[in-house]
Amino acid sequence: MALKNENLKARVLDFLCQLLRESQEDDQVFISFIISHPLALDRKKALPAIEAAYDRNVVDETICGSYGKFIGSMKENRASAFSDLEGSIFDFYHPEVKIQRRKDQENIENEKLYWHPEDMAIPAGYSVTESGSAINTGKVGRNDPCPCGSGKKYKKCCGS
């Protein structure tokens, strides 16, 4: 929108830089997806705002990489770096979409793993550490159940 309309360019650039700098904007996914947009409008004005966003830890480095890698990729001047500017930023920033994105993130963070160590049957001679690793705590007798979990006696399974 601002790339094609010089009258909007300064306003949009100021808006985007403010989002990167201001403390109440903390949506990491949103910030990570718009972080390159100010560079397309004015590199000199955009760099301090981008650095501020990285300093505030609101950039998801799994999306953008570190500050150094991000700036390095923008120096390559790849055409694909700004390919997403064709869509509307307002679709991504719409309040309802933003709320849903946060709910989805909370659901992922609160989701129980599909298994927990306490849910498992611990084989004879093994115990589970706090990190969830099974460790051998003693010698398995020949007539004890095999620690591999087969249900056979140790002497008929792994002890043979």
Secondary structure, 3 states (H helix, E strand, C coil): CCCCCHHHHHHHHHHHHHHHHCCCCCCHHHHHHHCCHHHHHCHHHHHHHHHHHHHCCCCCHHHHCCHHHHHHHHHCCCHHHHHHHHCCHHHHHCHHHHHHHHHHHHHHHHCCCCCCHHHCCCCCCEEECCCCCEEECCCCCCCCECCCCCCCEHHHCCCC
